[in-house]
Amino acid sequence: TVEITVVSEEGQGKQLVAEAFREMERLEAVFSERRSDSEVSAINKMAGEEAVRVGSEVLELIRRSLYFSRESDGAFDITWAALRHAWDFSKRPPRIPEKKEIKGLLRLVDYRNVIVDESSSTVFLKDKGMEIGLGGIAKGYIVGKAAAFLRANGAQGGLINAGGNMEAWGSKE
């Protein structure tokens, strides 16, 4: 659930909020690893084979992610996604992987094997089977971009709450 509240000129608020939601939806589609047509899905599909040319937004978010991975000594790691398919809670009983399976997949989790070439605007995952998932950073980034859009387009104050990822600016009237 995403809630957006803005303080703006009379009659401008609904339009601004609608445009901010459209921008958030656009960015979610760009960063989604679940959408087969996203740049992130293309990166995952080509893991271990070739670099994928991506747009500036994906490049920026991956670059930021790798910064946080280095700063946290790997505690934050977008290559966690190689583990995603090992669990399946939609089945009864749920599928829980064996320790041996998890151990085998963990060899694919290493942010240092994400190669970003800013000059050619490409991202390459070194090993076949690697995947990236931007869910740990994308929602906050998207909220920040929506808030920047609203501020740039006349919202004097506002609050965006996207499931706990929040941004607030201005003052209450």
MODELLER restraints for C-alpha pairs under 7 A, 6 or more apart:
rsr = mdl.restraints
at = mdl.atoms
rsr.add(forms.Gaussian(group=physical.xy_distance, feature=features.Distance(at['CA:1:A'], at['CA:162:A']), mean=6.06, stdev=0.5))
rsr.add(forms.Gaussian(group=physical.xy_distance, feature=features.Distance(at['CA:1:A'], at['CA:163:A']), mean=5.95, stdev=0.5))
rsr.add(forms.Gaussian(group=physical.xy_distance, feature=features.Distance(at['CA:2:A'], at['CA:161:A']), mean=5.65, stdev=0.5))
rsr.add(forms.Gaussian(group=physical.xy_distance, feature=features.Distance(at['CA:2:A'], at['CA:162:A']), mean=4.30, stdev=0.5))
rsr.add(forms.Gaussian(group=physical.xy_distance, feature=features.Distance(at['CA:2:A'], at['CA:163:A']), mean=6.47, stdev=0.5))
rsr.add(forms.Gaussian(group=physical.xy_distance, feature=features.Distance(at['CA:3:A'], at['CA:160:A']), mean=5.75, stdev=0.5))
rsr.add(forms.Gaussian(group=physical.xy_distance, feature=features.Distance(at['CA:3:A'], at['CA:161:A']), mean=5.22, stdev=0.5))
rsr.add(forms.Gaussian(group=physical.xy_distance, feature=features.Distance(at['CA:3:A'], at['CA:162:A']), mean=6.46, stdev=0.5))
rsr.add(forms.Gaussian(group=physical.xy_distance, feature=features.Distance(at['CA:4:A'], at['CA:17:A']), mean=6.62, stdev=0.5))
rsr.add(forms.Gaussian(group=physical.xy_distance, feature=features.Distance(at['CA:4:A'], at['CA:159:A']), mean=5.81, stdev=0.5))
rsr.add(forms.Gaussian(group=physical.xy_distance, feature=features.Distance(at['CA:4:A'], at['CA:160:A']), mean=4.55, stdev=0.5))
rsr.add(forms.Gaussian(group=physical.xy_distance, feature=features.Distance(at['CA:4:A'], at['CA:161:A']), mean=6.56, stdev=0.5))
rsr.add(forms.Gaussian(group=physical.xy_distance, feature=features.Distance(at['CA:5:A'], at['CA:158:A']), mean=5.27, stdev=0.5))
rsr.add(forms.Gaussian(group=physical.xy_distance, feature=features.Distance(at['CA:5:A'], at['CA:159:A']), mean=5.20, stdev=0.5))
rsr.add(forms.Gaussian(group=physical.xy_distance, feature=features.Distance(at['CA:5:A'], at['CA:160:A']), mean=6.51, stdev=0.5))
rsr.add(forms.Gaussian(group=physical.xy_distance, feature=features.Distance(at['CA:6:A'], at['CA:13:A']), mean=6.22, stdev=0.5))
rsr.add(forms.Gaussian(group=physical.xy_distance, feature=features.Distance(at['CA:6:A'], at['CA:155:A']), mean=6.02, stdev=0.5))
rsr.add(forms.Gaussian(group=physical.xy_distance, feature=features.Distance(at['CA:6:A'], at['CA:157:A']), mean=5.66, stdev=0.5))
rsr.add(forms.Gaussian(group=physical.xy_distance, feature=features.Distance(at['CA:6:A'], at['CA:158:A']), mean=4.08, stdev=0.5))
rsr.add(forms.Gaussian(group=physical.xy_distance, feature=features.Distance(at['CA:6:A'], at['CA:159:A']), mean=6.54, stdev=0.5))
rsr.add(forms.Gaussian(group=physical.xy_distance, feature=features.Distance(at['CA:7:A'], at['CA:13:A']), mean=6.98, stdev=0.5))
rsr.add(forms.Gaussian(group=physical.xy_distance, feature=features.Distance(at['CA:7:A'], at['CA:155:A']), mean=5.62, stdev=0.5))
rsr.add(forms.Gaussian(group=physical.xy_distance, feature=features.Distance(at['CA:7:A'], at['CA:156:A']), mean=5.58, stdev=0.5))
rsr.add(forms.Gaussian(group=physical.xy_distance, feature=features.Distance(at['CA:7:A'], at['CA:157:A']), mean=4.84, stdev=0.5))
rsr.add(forms.Gaussian(group=physical.xy_distance, feature=features.Distance(at['CA:7:A'], at['CA:158:A']), mean=5.80, stdev=0.5))
rsr.add(forms.Gaussian(group=physical.xy_distance, feature=features.Distance(at['CA:8:A'], at['CA:154:A']), mean=6.33, stdev=0.5))
rsr.add(forms.Gaussian(group=physical.xy_distance, feature=features.Distance(at['CA:8:A'], at['CA:155:A']), mean=4.67, stdev=0.5))
rsr.add(forms.Gaussian(group=physical.xy_distance, feature=features.Distance(at['CA:8:A'], at['CA:156:A']), mean=5.70, stdev=0.5))
rsr.add(forms.Gaussian(group=physical.xy_distance, feature=features.Distance(at['CA:16:A'], at['CA:150:A']), mean=6.56, stdev=0.5))
rsr.add(forms.Gaussian(group=physical.xy_distance, feature=features.Distance(at['CA:20:A'], at['CA:146:A']), mean=5.43, stdev=0.5))
rsr.add(forms.Gaussian(group=physical.xy_distance, feature=features.Distance(at['CA:20:A'], at['CA:149:A']), mean=6.89, stdev=0.5))
rsr.add(forms.Gaussian(group=physical.xy_distance, feature=features.Distance(at['CA:20:A'], at['CA:150:A']), mean=6.80, stdev=0.5))
rsr.add(forms.Gaussian(group=physical.xy_distance, feature=features.Distance(at['CA:23:A'], at['CA:146:A']), mean=6.80, stdev=0.5))
rsr.add(forms.Gaussian(group=physical.xy_distance, feature=features.Distance(at['CA:24:A'], at['CA:142:A']), mean=5.95, stdev=0.5))
rsr.add(forms.Gaussian(group=physical.xy_distance, feature=features.Distance(at['CA:24:A'], at['CA:146:A']), mean=6.39, stdev=0.5))
rsr.add(forms.Gaussian(group=physical.xy_distance, feature=features.Distance(at['CA:27:A'], at['CA:142:A']), mean=6.58, stdev=0.5))
rsr.add(forms.Gaussian(group=physical.xy_distance, feature=features.Distance(at['CA:29:A'], at['CA:38:A']), mean=6.48, stdev=0.5))
rsr.add(forms.Gaussian(group=physical.xy_distance, feature=features.Distance(at['CA:30:A'], at['CA:38:A']), mean=5.39, stdev=0.5))
rsr.add(forms.Gaussian(group=physical.xy_distance, feature=features.Distance(at['CA:30:A'], at['CA:39:A']), mean=6.36, stdev=0.5))
rsr.add(forms.Gaussian(group=physical.xy_distance, feature=features.Distance(at['CA:31:A'], at['CA:38:A']), mean=6.71, stdev=0.5))
rsr.add(forms.Gaussian(group=physical.xy_distance, feature=features.Distance(at['CA:31:A'], at['CA:40:A']), mean=6.02, stdev=0.5))
rsr.add(forms.Gaussian(group=physical.xy_distance, feature=features.Distance(at['CA:31:A'], at['CA:58:A']), mean=6.77, stdev=0.5))
rsr.add(forms.Gaussian(group=physical.xy_distance, feature=features.Distance(at['CA:31:A'], at['CA:134:A']), mean=6.69, stdev=0.5))
rsr.add(forms.Gaussian(group=physical.xy_distance, feature=features.Distance(at['CA:31:A'], at['CA:138:A']), mean=6.94, stdev=0.5))
rsr.add(forms.Gaussian(group=physical.xy_distance, feature=features.Distance(at['CA:32:A'], at['CA:38:A']), mean=6.28, stdev=0.5))
rsr.add(forms.Gaussian(group=physical.xy_distance, feature=features.Distance(at['CA:32:A'], at['CA:40:A']), mean=6.46, stdev=0.5))
rsr.add(forms.Gaussian(group=physical.xy_distance, feature=features.Distance(at['CA:33:A'], at['CA:40:A']), mean=5.33, stdev=0.5))
rsr.add(forms.Gaussian(group=physical.xy_distance, feature=features.Distance(at['CA:33:A'], at['CA:41:A']), mean=4.93, stdev=0.5))
rsr.add(forms.Gaussian(group=physical.xy_distance, feature=features.Distance(at['CA:33:A'], at['CA:133:A']), mean=6.16, stdev=0.5))
rsr.add(forms.Gaussian(group=physical.xy_distance, feature=features.Distance(at['CA:35:A'], at['CA:41:A']), mean=6.74, stdev=0.5))
rsr.add(forms.Gaussian(group=physical.xy_distance, feature=features.Distance(at['CA:39:A'], at['CA:54:A']), mean=6.23, stdev=0.5))
rsr.add(forms.Gaussian(group=physical.xy_distance, feature=features.Distance(at['CA:42:A'], at['CA:52:A']), mean=6.95, stdev=0.5))
rsr.add(forms.Gaussian(group=physical.xy_distance, feature=features.Distance(at['CA:43:A'], at['CA:52:A']), mean=5.73, stdev=0.5))
rsr.add(forms.Gaussian(group=physical.xy_distance, feature=features.Distance(at['CA:43:A'], at['CA:123:A']), mean=6.83, stdev=0.5))
rsr.add(forms.Gaussian(group=physical.xy_distance, feature=features.Distance(at['CA:43:A'], at['CA:124:A']), mean=6.82, stdev=0.5))
rsr.add(forms.Gaussian(group=physical.xy_distance, feature=features.Distance(at['CA:44:A'], at['CA:130:A']), mean=6.70, stdev=0.5))
rsr.add(forms.Gaussian(group=physical.xy_distance, feature=features.Distance(at['CA:44:A'], at['CA:131:A']), mean=4.85, stdev=0.5))
rsr.add(forms.Gaussian(group=physical.xy_distance, feature=features.Distance(at['CA:44:A'], at['CA:132:A']), mean=6.54, stdev=0.5))
rsr.add(forms.Gaussian(group=physical.xy_distance, feature=features.Distance(at['CA:47:A'], at['CA:124:A']), mean=6.62, stdev=0.5))
rsr.add(forms.Gaussian(group=physical.xy_distance, feature=features.Distance(at['CA:47:A'], at['CA:125:A']), mean=4.77, stdev=0.5))
rsr.add(forms.Gaussian(group=physical.xy_distance, feature=features.Distance(at['CA:47:A'], at['CA:126:A']), mean=6.33, stdev=0.5))
rsr.add(forms.Gaussian(group=physical.xy_distance, feature=features.Distance(at['CA:47:A'], at['CA:127:A']), mean=5.86, stdev=0.5))
rsr.add(forms.Gaussian(group=physical.xy_distance, feature=features.Distance(at['CA:47:A'], at['CA:128:A']), mean=4.86, stdev=0.5))
rsr.add(forms.Gaussian(group=physical.xy_distance, feature=features.Distance(at['CA:47:A'], at['CA:129:A']), mean=6.30, stdev=0.5))
rsr.add(forms.Gaussian(group=physical.xy_distance, feature=features.Distance(at['CA:47:A'], at['CA:130:A']), mean=5.90, stdev=0.5))
rsr.add(forms.Gaussian(group=physical.xy_distance, feature=features.Distance(at['CA:48:A'], at['CA:125:A']), mean=5.80, stdev=0.5))
rsr.add(forms.Gaussian(group=physical.xy_distance, feature=features.Distance(at['CA:48:A'], at['CA:126:A']), mean=4.80, stdev=0.5))
rsr.add(forms.Gaussian(group=physical.xy_distance, feature=features.Distance(at['CA:48:A'], at['CA:127:A']), mean=4.18, stdev=0.5))
rsr.add(forms.Gaussian(group=physical.xy_distance, feature=features.Distance(at['CA:48:A'], at['CA:128:A']), mean=4.05, stdev=0.5))
rsr.add(forms.Gaussian(group=physical.xy_distance, feature=features.Distance(at['CA:50:A'], at['CA:124:A']), mean=6.30, stdev=0.5))
rsr.add(forms.Gaussian(group=physical.xy_distance, feature=features.Distance(at['CA:51:A'], at['CA:122:A']), mean=5.73, stdev=0.5))
rsr.add(forms.Gaussian(group=physical.xy_distance, feature=features.Distance(at['CA:51:A'], at['CA:123:A']), mean=5.28, stdev=0.5))
rsr.add(forms.Gaussian(group=physical.xy_distance, feature=features.Distance(at['CA:51:A'], at['CA:124:A']), mean=4.21, stdev=0.5))
rsr.add(forms.Gaussian(group=physical.xy_distance, feature=features.Distance(at['CA:52:A'], at['CA:122:A']), mean=5.10, stdev=0.5))
rsr.add(forms.Gaussian(group=physical.xy_distance, feature=features.Distance(at['CA:52:A'], at['CA:123:A']), mean=5.37, stdev=0.5))
rsr.add(forms.Gaussian(group=physical.xy_distance, feature=features.Distance(at['CA:52:A'], at['CA:124:A']), mean=6.34, stdev=0.5))
rsr.add(forms.Gaussian(group=physical.xy_distance, feature=features.Distance(at['CA:53:A'], at['CA:121:A']), mean=5.55, stdev=0.5))
rsr.add(forms.Gaussian(group=physical.xy_distance, feature=features.Distance(at['CA:53:A'], at['CA:122:A']), mean=4.22, stdev=0.5))
rsr.add(forms.Gaussian(group=physical.xy_distance, feature=features.Distance(at['CA:53:A'], at['CA:123:A']), mean=6.61, stdev=0.5))
rsr.add(forms.Gaussian(group=physical.xy_distance, feature=features.Distance(at['CA:54:A'], at['CA:121:A']), mean=5.89, stdev=0.5))
rsr.add(forms.Gaussian(group=physical.xy_distance, feature=features.Distance(at['CA:54:A'], at['CA:122:A']), mean=5.75, stdev=0.5))
rsr.add(forms.Gaussian(group=physical.xy_distance, feature=features.Distance(at['CA:59:A'], at['CA:121:A']), mean=6.86, stdev=0.5))
rsr.add(forms.Gaussian(group=physical.xy_distance, feature=features.Distance(at['CA:65:A'], at['CA:78:A']), mean=6.89, stdev=0.5))
rsr.add(forms.Gaussian(group=physical.xy_distance, feature=features.Distance(at['CA:66:A'], at['CA:111:A']), mean=6.64, stdev=0.5))
rsr.add(forms.Gaussian(group=physical.xy_distance, feature=features.Distance(at['CA:68:A'], at['CA:76:A']), mean=6.44, stdev=0.5))
rsr.add(forms.Gaussian(group=physical.xy_distance, feature=features.Distance(at['CA:69:A'], at['CA:75:A']), mean=6.49, stdev=0.5))
rsr.add(forms.Gaussian(group=physical.xy_distance, feature=features.Distance(at['CA:69:A'], at['CA:76:A']), mean=4.91, stdev=0.5))
rsr.add(forms.Gaussian(group=physical.xy_distance, feature=features.Distance(at['CA:69:A'], at['CA:77:A']), mean=5.45, stdev=0.5))
rsr.add(forms.Gaussian(group=physical.xy_distance, feature=features.Distance(at['CA:69:A'], at['CA:111:A']), mean=6.78, stdev=0.5))
rsr.add(forms.Gaussian(group=physical.xy_distance, feature=features.Distance(at['CA:77:A'], at['CA:111:A']), mean=5.73, stdev=0.5))
rsr.add(forms.Gaussian(group=physical.xy_distance, feature=features.Distance(at['CA:78:A'], at['CA:111:A']), mean=6.68, stdev=0.5))
rsr.add(forms.Gaussian(group=physical.xy_distance, feature=features.Distance(at['CA:78:A'], at['CA:132:A']), mean=5.07, stdev=0.5))
rsr.add(forms.Gaussian(group=physical.xy_distance, feature=features.Distance(at['CA:78:A'], at['CA:133:A']), mean=5.26, stdev=0.5))
rsr.add(forms.Gaussian(group=physical.xy_distance, feature=features.Distance(at['CA:78:A'], at['CA:134:A']), mean=5.95, stdev=0.5))
rsr.add(forms.Gaussian(group=physical.xy_distance, feature=features.Distance(at['CA:79:A'], at['CA:109:A']), mean=5.01, stdev=0.5))
rsr.add(forms.Gaussian(group=physical.xy_distance, feature=features.Distance(at['CA:79:A'], at['CA:110:A']), mean=6.09, stdev=0.5))
rsr.add(forms.Gaussian(group=physical.xy_distance, feature=features.Distance(at['CA:79:A'], at['CA:111:A']), mean=5.89, stdev=0.5))
rsr.add(forms.Gaussian(group=physical.xy_distance, feature=features.Distance(at['CA:79:A'], at['CA:130:A']), mean=6.71, stdev=0.5))
rsr.add(forms.Gaussian(group=physical.xy_distance, feature=features.Distance(at['CA:79:A'], at['CA:131:A']), mean=5.54, stdev=0.5))
rsr.add(forms.Gaussian(group=physical.xy_distance, feature=features.Distance(at['CA:79:A'], at['CA:132:A']), mean=4.42, stdev=0.5))
rsr.add(forms.Gaussian(group=physical.xy_distance, feature=features.Distance(at['CA:79:A'], at['CA:133:A']), mean=6.48, stdev=0.5))
rsr.add(forms.Gaussian(group=physical.xy_distance, feature=features.Distance(at['CA:80:A'], at['CA:109:A']), mean=5.55, stdev=0.5))
rsr.add(forms.Gaussian(group=physical.xy_distance, feature=features.Distance(at['CA:80:A'], at['CA:132:A']), mean=6.67, stdev=0.5))
rsr.add(forms.Gaussian(group=physical.xy_distance, feature=features.Distance(at['CA:80:A'], at['CA:133:A']), mean=6.90, stdev=0.5))
rsr.add(forms.Gaussian(group=physical.xy_distance, feature=features.Distance(at['CA:81:A'], at['CA:131:A']), mean=5.17, stdev=0.5))
rsr.add(forms.Gaussian(group=physical.xy_distance, feature=features.Distance(at['CA:81:A'], at['CA:132:A']), mean=5.20, stdev=0.5))
rsr.add(forms.Gaussian(group=physical.xy_distance, feature=features.Distance(at['CA:81:A'], at['CA:133:A']), mean=5.18, stdev=0.5))
rsr.add(forms.Gaussian(group=physical.xy_distance, feature=features.Distance(at['CA:82:A'], at['CA:105:A']), mean=6.56, stdev=0.5))
rsr.add(forms.Gaussian(group=physical.xy_distance, feature=features.Distance(at['CA:82:A'], at['CA:108:A']), mean=6.29, stdev=0.5))
rsr.add(forms.Gaussian(group=physical.xy_distance, feature=features.Distance(at['CA:82:A'], at['CA:109:A']), mean=6.60, stdev=0.5))
rsr.add(forms.Gaussian(group=physical.xy_distance, feature=features.Distance(at['CA:82:A'], at['CA:129:A']), mean=6.68, stdev=0.5))
rsr.add(forms.Gaussian(group=physical.xy_distance, feature=features.Distance(at['CA:82:A'], at['CA:130:A']), mean=5.33, stdev=0.5))
rsr.add(forms.Gaussian(group=physical.xy_distance, feature=features.Distance(at['CA:82:A'], at['CA:131:A']), mean=4.92, stdev=0.5))
rsr.add(forms.Gaussian(group=physical.xy_distance, feature=features.Distance(at['CA:83:A'], at['CA:105:A']), mean=6.15, stdev=0.5))
rsr.add(forms.Gaussian(group=physical.xy_distance, feature=features.Distance(at['CA:86:A'], at['CA:97:A']), mean=5.74, stdev=0.5))
rsr.add(forms.Gaussian(group=physical.xy_distance, feature=features.Distance(at['CA:87:A'], at['CA:95:A']), mean=5.44, stdev=0.5))
rsr.add(forms.Gaussian(group=physical.xy_distance, feature=features.Distance(at['CA:87:A'], at['CA:96:A']), mean=5.25, stdev=0.5))
rsr.add(forms.Gaussian(group=physical.xy_distance, feature=features.Distance(at['CA:87:A'], at['CA:97:A']), mean=6.24, stdev=0.5))
rsr.add(forms.Gaussian(group=physical.xy_distance, feature=features.Distance(at['CA:88:A'], at['CA:94:A']), mean=5.70, stdev=0.5))
rsr.add(forms.Gaussian(group=physical.xy_distance, feature=features.Distance(at['CA:88:A'], at['CA:95:A']), mean=4.84, stdev=0.5))
rsr.add(forms.Gaussian(group=physical.xy_distance, feature=features.Distance(at['CA:88:A'], at['CA:96:A']), mean=6.92, stdev=0.5))
rsr.add(forms.Gaussian(group=physical.xy_distance, feature=features.Distance(at['CA:89:A'], at['CA:95:A']), mean=6.23, stdev=0.5))
rsr.add(forms.Gaussian(group=physical.xy_distance, feature=features.Distance(at['CA:108:A'], at['CA:127:A']), mean=6.94, stdev=0.5))
rsr.add(forms.Gaussian(group=physical.xy_distance, feature=features.Distance(at['CA:108:A'], at['CA:129:A']), mean=6.88, stdev=0.5))
rsr.add(forms.Gaussian(group=physical.xy_distance, feature=features.Distance(at['CA:108:A'], at['CA:130:A']), mean=5.25, stdev=0.5))
rsr.add(forms.Gaussian(group=physical.xy_distance, feature=features.Distance(at['CA:113:A'], at['CA:125:A']), mean=5.98, stdev=0.5))
rsr.add(forms.Gaussian(group=physical.xy_distance, feature=features.Distance(at['CA:113:A'], at['CA:126:A']), mean=5.38, stdev=0.5))
rsr.add(forms.Gaussian(group=physical.xy_distance, feature=features.Distance(at['CA:114:A'], at['CA:123:A']), mean=6.99, stdev=0.5))
rsr.add(forms.Gaussian(group=physical.xy_distance, feature=features.Distance(at['CA:114:A'], at['CA:124:A']), mean=5.85, stdev=0.5))
rsr.add(forms.Gaussian(group=physical.xy_distance, feature=features.Distance(at['CA:114:A'], at['CA:125:A']), mean=4.83, stdev=0.5))
rsr.add(forms.Gaussian(group=physical.xy_distance, feature=features.Distance(at['CA:114:A'], at['CA:126:A']), mean=6.50, stdev=0.5))
rsr.add(forms.Gaussian(group=physical.xy_distance, feature=features.Distance(at['CA:115:A'], at['CA:123:A']), mean=5.65, stdev=0.5))
rsr.add(forms.Gaussian(group=physical.xy_distance, feature=features.Distance(at['CA:115:A'], at['CA:124:A']), mean=4.99, stdev=0.5))
rsr.add(forms.Gaussian(group=physical.xy_distance, feature=features.Distance(at['CA:115:A'], at['CA:125:A']), mean=6.31, stdev=0.5))
rsr.add(forms.Gaussian(group=physical.xy_distance, feature=features.Distance(at['CA:116:A'], at['CA:122:A']), mean=5.90, stdev=0.5))
rsr.add(forms.Gaussian(group=physical.xy_distance, feature=features.Distance(at['CA:116:A'], at['CA:123:A']), mean=4.64, stdev=0.5))
rsr.add(forms.Gaussian(group=physical.xy_distance, feature=features.Distance(at['CA:116:A'], at['CA:124:A']), mean=6.53, stdev=0.5))
rsr.add(forms.Gaussian(group=physical.xy_distance, feature=features.Distance(at['CA:117:A'], at['CA:123:A']), mean=6.40, stdev=0.5))
rsr.add(forms.Gaussian(group=physical.xy_distance, feature=features.Distance(at['CA:139:A'], at['CA:165:A']), mean=6.88, stdev=0.5))
rsr.add(forms.Gaussian(group=physical.xy_distance, feature=features.Distance(at['CA:140:A'], at['CA:165:A']), mean=5.56, stdev=0.5))
rsr.add(forms.Gaussian(group=physical.xy_distance, feature=features.Distance(at['CA:143:A'], at['CA:160:A']), mean=6.80, stdev=0.5))
rsr.add(forms.Gaussian(group=physical.xy_distance, feature=features.Distance(at['CA:143:A'], at['CA:166:A']), mean=6.88, stdev=0.5))
rsr.add(forms.Gaussian(group=physical.xy_distance, feature=features.Distance(at['CA:143:A'], at['CA:167:A']), mean=6.82, stdev=0.5))
rsr.add(forms.Gaussian(group=physical.xy_distance, feature=features.Distance(at['CA:144:A'], at['CA:167:A']), mean=6.77, stdev=0.5))
rsr.add(forms.Gaussian(group=physical.xy_distance, feature=features.Distance(at['CA:147:A'], at['CA:167:A']), mean=6.92, stdev=0.5))
rsr.add(forms.Gaussian(group=physical.xy_distance, feature=features.Distance(at['CA:156:A'], at['CA:170:A']), mean=5.85, stdev=0.5))
rsr.add(forms.Gaussian(group=physical.xy_distance, feature=features.Distance(at['CA:157:A'], at['CA:169:A']), mean=5.11, stdev=0.5))
rsr.add(forms.Gaussian(group=physical.xy_distance, feature=features.Distance(at['CA:157:A'], at['CA:170:A']), mean=3.90, stdev=0.5))
rsr.add(forms.Gaussian(group=physical.xy_distance, feature=features.Distance(at['CA:157:A'], at['CA:171:A']), mean=6.00, stdev=0.5))
rsr.add(forms.Gaussian(group=physical.xy_distance, feature=features.Distance(at['CA:158:A'], at['CA:168:A']), mean=5.58, stdev=0.5))
rsr.add(forms.Gaussian(group=physical.xy_distance, feature=features.Distance(at['CA:158:A'], at['CA:169:A']), mean=5.48, stdev=0.5))
rsr.add(forms.Gaussian(group=physical.xy_distance, feature=features.Distance(at['CA:158:A'], at['CA:170:A']), mean=6.43, stdev=0.5))
rsr.add(forms.Gaussian(group=physical.xy_distance, feature=features.Distance(at['CA:159:A'], at['CA:167:A']), mean=5.76, stdev=0.5))
rsr.add(forms.Gaussian(group=physical.xy_distance, feature=features.Distance(at['CA:159:A'], at['CA:168:A']), mean=4.34, stdev=0.5))
rsr.add(forms.Gaussian(group=physical.xy_distance, feature=features.Distance(at['CA:159:A'], at['CA:169:A']), mean=6.71, stdev=0.5))
rsr.add(forms.Gaussian(group=physical.xy_distance, feature=features.Distance(at['CA:160:A'], at['CA:166:A']), mean=5.40, stdev=0.5))
rsr.add(forms.Gaussian(group=physical.xy_distance, feature=features.Distance(at['CA:160:A'], at['CA:167:A']), mean=5.33, stdev=0.5))
rsr.add(forms.Gaussian(group=physical.xy_distance, feature=features.Distance(at['CA:160:A'], at['CA:168:A']), mean=6.45, stdev=0.5))
rsr.add(forms.Gaussian(group=physical.xy_distance, feature=features.Distance(at['CA:161:A'], at['CA:167:A']), mean=6.86, stdev=0.5))
